[in-house]
């Protein structure tokens, strides 16, 4: 928290006075003294410093005048900026004054005044970056949060190109968020979390989310804090260095947040009609970014841009749920050679055991020793049902490419959903080939391992009580009913049977035969697309014939 930084300032001596190695805070102090003090000090000839900001005195005195203090500029004050807002360079008026055009989100409006310092004594880009990175990492009073030599080298000698920001959503249709730049030396691998206060005065409904990032990114995960549960989260970028909350270190996935999205590469999630992500007012987000610089010689600036596209609140009839589920770290041990792990996933967030899950997207997640990743529906008796995800698929799951790619795992988007009872769940199967020469366990880097899955889904509550007249002999149901455009027919087979599923209007005219084949034991789901069948508002009949015995239900289309 910001107050934790302030308490550190109050109770700890500034490291300058202790003769320790120079901290990032001291680097910033030196820059301000060298380049800005001429206009920002009180002396006999200058009783009022420029902008009423006095930068003279000890590091502790200067810090106290800057940290979480209000600016005097009326425009900056109206936007709730602080001189230094820990974790937010773009909301820190001190940084905005020096930014010039280095970062687009920190370019000042005309009412915020002119760039400082004056043209006679300008800051170099590396000096601006040192100040920005210090604020980004929470403006701590001690410690080194960024390697000065890396920043100097990047701005002096160059490095890998920055990610080109995508066009932001048009005004009134959404907004863009930016995480970065974070600078990585050749071969360096890092994972960070970042708390971000959205400062939205009203609730927001999201229709699509797009992420654009470095091609070397391992993953970017996007969460929202449960209401009021962000208070103990520190401000600014924090490096993820442990899996345990006991040490108090930054943790990527915690039970005080809910998943929004997850990406291993650039992707636009455009949600199905009548669904949306729901964000309350005063929302606090949490980013998790894992990236490695694979280049052997050049510094890499890592960035993530997230475009949020909104729709009027209330447009969505169902909230899209997201989760990143991890196999038990304590049970995850991979011995040398090939090994397969099987996982029954039956407890998804925001769903009860009798609820129906309409699955919209699936994406695998392993590290570099993963060789395959498959997902199956789980039958009521615990056996494997239909396979719904093939790890050998290409990145958009349109064809089998013959191998699994851990750094670009396939993402399957299911236009018509796949439905299953939450209590039945899914069976996940991941394969690994441990060629490391030792035993692998669950870990954070690409040289450790992990077994996880990213899912997005809609929850239909209590299908067994919402739908009437389910026959005991051959249980089946239509849900949702009444429906808008898509209804799903669910049925179970206790033995191999001849099955026919047909849709009729009330005049007895056949609109479509959905199924006409032999099917084995298991649970089945077939969608009825009302618009495709020409079904307008009214009542229709669905016939399910099993081994010659006909069962009929009504389905009501309300469009």
ChimeraX attribute file (.defattr): number of C-alpha atoms within 10 A of each C-alpha:
attribute: neighborCount
match mode: 1-to-1
recipient: residues
	/A:1	16
	/A:2	21
	/A:3	12
	/A:4	13
	/A:5	18
	/A:6	18
	/A:7	10
	/A:8	15
	/A:9	17
	/A:10	13
	/A:11	8
	/A:12	11
	/A:13	13
	/A:14	20
	/A:15	17
	/A:16	16
	/A:17	9
	/A:18	8
	/A:19	8
	/A:20	11
	/A:21	12
	/A:22	13
	/A:23	21
	/A:24	24
	/A:25	25
	/A:26	19
	/A:27	17
	/A:28	20
	/A:29	18
	/A:30	13
	/A:31	17
	/A:32	20
	/A:33	18
	/A:34	12
	/A:35	18
	/A:36	21
	/A:37	19
	/A:38	17
	/A:39	19
	/A:40	20
	/A:41	19
	/A:42	19
	/A:43	10
	/A:44	6
	/A:45	7
	/A:46	12
	/A:47	10
	/A:48	15
	/A:49	18
	/A:50	15
	/A:51	11
	/A:52	15
	/A:53	20
	/A:54	19
	/A:55	23
	/A:56	18
	/A:57	13
	/A:58	13
	/A:59	20
	/A:60	15
	/A:61	12
	/A:62	17
	/A:63	20
	/A:64	14
	/A:65	15
	/A:66	20
	/A:67	19
	/A:68	18
	/A:69	16
	/A:70	18
	/A:71	22
	/A:72	14
	/A:73	15
	/A:74	11
	/A:75	15
	/A:76	22
	/A:77	15
	/A:78	9
	/A:79	9
	/A:80	15
	/A:81	23
	/A:82	23
	/A:83	24
	/A:84	26
	/A:85	27
	/A:86	26
	/A:87	27
	/A:88	25
	/A:89	29
	/A:90	22
	/A:91	20
	/A:92	28
	/A:93	28
	/A:94	21
	/A:95	25
	/A:96	29
	/A:97	18
	/A:98	26
	/A:99	25
	/A:100	18
	/A:101	13
	/A:102	13
	/A:103	15
	/A:104	11
	/A:105	15
	/A:106	19
	/A:107	18
	/A:108	20
	/A:109	11
	/A:110	8
	/A:111	10
	/A:112	16
	/A:113	12
	/A:114	14
	/A:115	17
	/A:116	19
	/A:117	17
	/A:118	13
	/A:119	8
	/A:120	7
	/A:121	12
	/A:122	15
	/A:123	21
	/A:124	11
	/A:125	18
	/A:126	18
	/A:127	21
	/A:128	19
	/A:129	23
	/A:130	22
	/A:131	24
	/A:132	25
	/A:133	26
	/A:134	24
	/A:135	28
	/A:136	27
	/A:137	22
	/A:138	23
	/A:139	28
	/A:140	22
	/A:141	23
	/A:142	21
	/A:143	14
	/A:144	17
	/A:145	21
	/A:146	19
	/A:147	15
	/A:148	17
	/A:149	9
	/A:150	16
	/A:151	23
	/A:152	17
	/A:153	15
	/A:154	21
	/A:155	14
	/A:156	11
	/A:157	10
	/A:158	13
	/A:159	18
	/A:160	14
	/A:161	12
	/A:162	14
	/A:163	18
	/A:164	12
	/A:165	16
	/A:166	14
	/A:167	9
	/A:168	16
	/A:169	14
	/A:170	10
	/A:171	7
	/A:172	9
	/A:173	14
	/A:174	19
	/A:175	14
	/A:176	19
	/A:177	14
	/A:178	15
	/A:179	18
	/A:180	18
	/A:181	18
	/A:182	17
	/A:183	21
	/A:184	24
	/A:185	22
	/A:186	16
	/A:187	14
	/A:188	15
	/A:189	17
	/A:190	18
	/A:191	22
	/A:192	20
	/A:193	23
	/A:194	24
	/A:195	23
	/A:196	21
	/A:197	17
	/A:198	12
	/A:199	11
	/A:200	13
	/A:201	10
	/A:202	11
	/A:203	13
	/A:204	21
	/A:205	22
	/A:206	24
	/A:207	25
	/A:208	19
	/A:209	20
	/A:210	18
	/A:211	24
	/A:212	22
	/A:213	29
	/A:214	22
	/A:215	16
	/A:216	17
	/A:217	23
	/A:218	25
	/A:219	19
	/A:220	23
	/A:221	20
	/A:222	22
	/A:223	23
	/A:224	23
	/A:225	22
	/A:226	15
	/A:227	14
	/A:228	11
	/A:229	13
	/A:230	21
	/A:231	12
	/A:232	10
	/A:233	15
	/A:234	21
	/A:235	26
	/A:236	26
	/A:237	28
	/A:238	23
	/A:239	20
	/A:240	18
	/A:241	16
	/A:242	15
	/A:243	16
	/A:244	10
	/A:245	10
	/A:246	7
	/A:247	9
	/A:248	8
	/A:249	14
	/A:250	22
	/A:251	19
	/A:252	23
	/A:253	18
	/A:254	11
	/A:255	8
	/A:256	13
	/A:257	18
	/A:258	20
	/A:259	21
	/A:260	21
	/A:261	22
	/A:262	23
	/A:263	24
	/A:264	28
	/A:265	20
	/A:266	16
	/A:267	15
	/A:268	14
	/A:269	15
	/A:270	15
	/A:271	18
	/A:272	17
	/A:273	11
	/A:274	14
	/A:275	22
	/A:276	26
	/A:277	21
	/A:278	20
	/A:279	18
	/A:280	15
	/A:281	14
	/A:282	15
	/A:283	21
	/A:284	23
	/A:285	21
	/A:286	22
	/A:287	18
	/A:288	23
	/A:289	26
	/A:290	23
	/A:291	25
	/A:292	22
	/A:293	24
	/A:294	17
	/A:295	16
	/A:296	10
	/A:297	12
	/A:298	19
	/A:299	24
	/A:300	28
	/A:301	20
	/A:302	25
	/A:303	21
	/A:304	22
	/A:305	22
	/A:306	22
	/A:307	21
	/A:308	19
	/A:309	21
	/A:310	20
	/A:311	17
	/A:312	12
	/A:313	14
	/A:314	13
	/A:315	14
	/A:316	19
	/A:317	10
	/A:318	18
	/A:319	16
	/A:320	23
	/A:321	24
	/A:322	24
	/A:323	19
	/A:324	21
	/A:325	17
	/A:326	15
	/A:327	18
	/A:328	12
	/A:329	14
	/A:330	8
	/A:331	9
	/A:332	16
	/A:333	15
	/A:334	21
	/A:335	17
	/A:336	15
	/A:337	13
	/A:338	14
	/A:339	15
	/A:340	14
	/A:341	15
	/A:342	13
	/A:343	15
	/A:344	18
	/A:345	18
	/A:346	17
	/A:347	15
	/A:348	20
	/A:349	15
	/A:350	12
	/A:351	20
	/A:352	18
	/A:353	16
	/A:354	17
	/A:355	20
	/A:356	23
	/A:357	25
	/A:358	21
	/A:359	21
	/A:360	22
	/A:361	19
	/A:362	19
	/A:363	28
	/A:364	27
	/A:365	25
	/A:366	24
	/A:367	22
	/A:368	17
	/A:369	21
	/A:370	23
	/A:371	21
	/A:372	22
	/A:373	29
	/A:374	18
	/A:375	24
	/A:376	19
	/A:377	27
	/A:378	26
	/A:379	22
	/A:380	15
	/A:381	8
	/A:382	13
	/A:383	14
	/A:384	17
	/A:385	19
	/A:386	14
	/A:387	14
	/A:388	14
	/A:389	21
	/A:390	24
	/A:391	27
	/A:392	20
	/A:393	22
	/A:394	20
	/A:395	20
	/A:396	13
	/A:397	19
	/A:398	13
	/A:399	12
	/A:400	13
	/A:401	13
	/A:402	10
	/A:403	13
	/A:404	21
	/A:405	23
	/A:406	21
	/A:407	20
	/A:408	20
	/A:409	25
	/A:410	26
	/A:411	24
	/A:412	21
	/A:413	19
	/A:414	14
	/A:415	11
	/A:416	17
	/A:417	20
	/A:418	19
	/A:419	25
	/A:420	22
	/A:421	27
	/A:422	23
	/A:423	20
	/A:424	22
	/A:425	23
	/A:426	26
	/A:427	21
	/A:428	24
	/A:429	17
	/A:430	22
	/A:431	20
	/A:432	23
	/A:433	17
	/A:434	20
	/A:435	13
	/A:436	13
	/A:437	9
	/A:438	11
	/A:439	13
	/A:440	19
	/A:441	17
	/A:442	20
	/A:443	16
	/A:444	19
	/A:445	18
	/A:446	18
	/A:447	14
	/A:448	17
	/A:449	23
	/A:450	26
	/A:451	24
	/A:452	18
	/A:453	19
	/A:454	20
	/A:455	22
	/A:456	22
	/A:457	22
	/A:458	21
	/A:459	23
	/A:460	20
	/A:461	17
	/A:462	15
	/A:463	18
	/A:464	16
	/A:465	11
	/A:466	14
	/A:467	14
	/A:468	12
	/A:469	11
	/A:470	15
	/A:471	10
	/A:472	7
	/A:473	9
	/A:474	13
	/A:475	14
	/A:476	24
	/A:477	21
	/A:478	25
	/A:479	20
	/A:480	19
	/A:481	17
	/A:482	17
	/A:483	18
	/A:484	17
	/A:485	19
	/A:486	18
	/A:487	21
	/A:488	22
	/A:489	19
	/A:490	18
	/A:491	17
	/A:492	18
	/A:493	18
	/A:494	12
	/A:495	10
	/A:496	13
	/A:497	16
	/A:498	16
	/A:499	19
	/A:500	20
	/A:501	20
	/A:502	18
	/A:503	22
	/A:504	19
	/A:505	15
	/A:506	11
	/A:507	8
	/A:508	10
	/A:509	10
	/A:510	13
	/A:511	17
	/A:512	14
	/A:513	13
	/A:514	14
	/A:515	15
	/A:516	12
	/A:517	10
	/A:518	12
	/A:519	16
	/A:520	15
	/A:521	13
	/A:522	20
	/A:523	22
	/A:524	21
	/A:525	17
	/A:526	18
	/A:527	18
	/A:528	23
	/A:529	15
	/A:530	18
	/A:531	13
	/A:532	11
	/A:533	13
	/A:534	10
	/A:535	20
	/A:536	15
	/A:537	14
	/A:538	13
	/A:539	15
	/A:540	19
	/A:541	20
	/A:542	21
	/A:543	17
	/A:544	23
	/A:545	18
	/A:546	18
	/A:547	12
	/A:548	11
	/A:549	11
	/A:550	12
	/A:551	14
	/A:552	13
	/A:553	16
	/A:554	17
	/A:555	21
	/A:556	18
	/A:557	21
	/A:558	14
	/A:559	13
